[in-house]
């Protein structure tokens, strides 16, 4: 079965990064989650990155705030696709992390989603897996269909109830 490695630098990132796991699970992709800091546990981070492909992972999602070095450090040690999630854990609201992740040097790509966009990171990783796994491709399509159905239901409620009568669930 396909699997994706999810790494974050601190347990304070877990609430946001769990959304990546939720998206992967919805698409039928297994995940393994680790706390590993680019700064506090660099050897562990390097080893996780180096061993990921041999351990059967198809992609890596890395969440980082502030200086946001984790996705880039991971990308330096693996040939797998790396998806960076900038986290809003600083006084700058994640803008610092966003800039750090999107400004990777030539030759070391890291895909980047929105600040706190871990759910989209999970979906992107599932799409990567789906490119070579028909079961995940079908499940991903179902997830997208379900999102479209929920949006249509919300619009139908808005049309029926009007703006004043509409309340979010």
C-alpha positions in Angstrom: 0.0 0.0 0.0 1.1 3.5 -0.8 2.4 5.6 2.1 3.5 9.2 2.8 5.9 10.4 5.5 4.7 13.4 7.5 7.3 15.3 9.5 7.0 18.3 11.7 9.6 20.1 13.8 7.6 20.3 17.0 4.5 18.8 18.7 3.0 22.3 18.6 2.6 21.7 14.8 0.5 18.5 15.3 -2.9 20.1 15.3 -2.3 21.6 11.8 -0.3 18.7 10.4 -3.0 16.2 11.4 -5.1 17.7 8.6 -2.5 16.2 6.1 -3.0 12.8 7.7 -6.8 13.3 7.5 -6.6 14.0 3.7 -4.3 11.1 3.1 -6.6 8.7 5.0 -9.6 10.0 3.1 -7.8 9.1 -0.2 -6.7 5.6 1.0 -3.1 6.5 1.6 -1.2 5.4 4.7 1.0 7.7 6.6 3.7 7.7 9.2 4.1 10.8 11.4 7.3 12.0 13.1 8.5 15.0 15.1 12.0 15.8 13.9 13.6 19.2 13.9 16.0 20.4 11.3 17.8 22.3 14.1 17.3 20.2 17.3 17.6 16.7 15.8 19.4 17.2 12.5 20.8 13.6 12.3 17.3 12.1 12.9 15.9 14.4 10.2 18.6 13.4 7.7 18.1 9.7 8.4 14.4 9.9 8.0 14.9 11.6 4.7 17.6 9.3 3.4 15.7 6.1 4.4 12.2 7.2 3.2 12.4 5.9 -0.3 13.9 2.5 0.8 11.1 2.3 3.3 8.4 2.6 0.6 7.3 6.2 1.0 6.1 7.9 -2.2 6.3 11.5 -0.9 7.1 13.5 2.2 5.1 16.3 3.8 7.1 18.6 6.1 5.5 21.3 8.2 7.6 24.1 9.6 7.2 27.5 11.1 9.4 30.5 11.6 12.7 29.9 9.8 11.0 26.9 8.1 14.2 24.9 7.2 12.7 21.5 7.7 11.2 21.0 4.2 14.4 22.2 2.5 16.7 20.0 4.7 14.5 17.0 4.0 14.6 17.7 0.2 18.4 17.9 0.4 18.6 14.3 1.6 16.0 12.6 -0.7 14.9 12.3 -4.3 11.2 11.9 -3.2 8.8 14.8 -3.8 8.7 17.0 -0.7 5.7 19.2 0.1 6.3 22.0 2.5 3.6 23.4 4.8 4.4 26.8 6.2 3.0 27.1 9.7 1.6 30.2 11.3 3.4 29.8 14.6 5.3 33.1 14.7 4.6 36.8 15.2 4.7 37.1 11.4 1.7 34.8 11.0 3.5 32.3 8.8 4.7 34.7 6.2 8.3 34.1 7.3 7.8 30.3 6.9 6.1 30.8 3.5 8.9 32.8 2.1 11.5 30.4 3.5 9.9 27.4 1.9 9.1 28.9 -1.5 12.6 30.4 -1.9 14.4 27.1 -2.3 17.6 27.3 -4.4 17.7 25.9 -7.9 18.0 22.1 -7.9 16.3 21.5 -4.6 12.6 21.8 -5.3 10.0 21.8 -2.5 6.3 22.1 -3.5 4.6 24.6 -1.1 1.0 25.0 0.0 -0.7 27.8 1.8 0.1 28.8 5.3 -1.4 26.1 7.5 -2.5 24.3 4.3 -1.8 20.8 5.6 -5.0 19.4 4.2 -4.0 20.5 0.7 -0.6 19.0 1.3 -2.2 15.7 2.0 -4.3 15.9 -1.1 -1.3 16.9 -3.2 0.6 13.9 -1.9 -2.3 11.7 -2.6 -2.4 13.0 -6.2 1.3 12.1 -6.5 0.6 8.6 -5.3 -2.5 8.4 -7.6 -0.3 9.0 -10.6 0.9 5.4 -10.3 -1.9 3.8 -8.1 -5.3 3.3 -9.6 -7.0 2.6 -6.2 -5.8 5.9 -4.8 -6.8 7.7 -8.0 -10.3 6.4 -7.6 -10.5 7.3 -3.9 -9.1 10.7 -4.6 -11.8 11.2 -7.3 -14.4 10.2 -4.7 -13.0 12.8 -2.2 -13.2 15.5 -4.8 -16.8 14.5 -5.7 -17.8 14.6 -2.1 -16.3 18.1 -1.7 -18.3 19.2 -4.8 -21.5 17.6 -3.4 -21.0 19.5 -0.1 -20.5 22.8 -1.9 -23.7 22.2 -4.0 -25.7 21.4 -0.8 -24.5 24.6 0.8 -25.5 26.6 -2.3 -28.9 24.9 -2.4 -29.4 25.9 1.3 -28.3 29.5 0.6 -30.7 29.7 -2.3 -33.6 28.2 -0.3 -32.9 30.2 2.9 -31.4 33.4 1.6 -28.5 35.2 3.2 -30.3 36.0 6.4 -31.5 32.4 6.9 -28.3 30.7 6.0 -26.2 29.5 8.9 -23.0 27.4 8.7 -23.0 24.0 10.2 
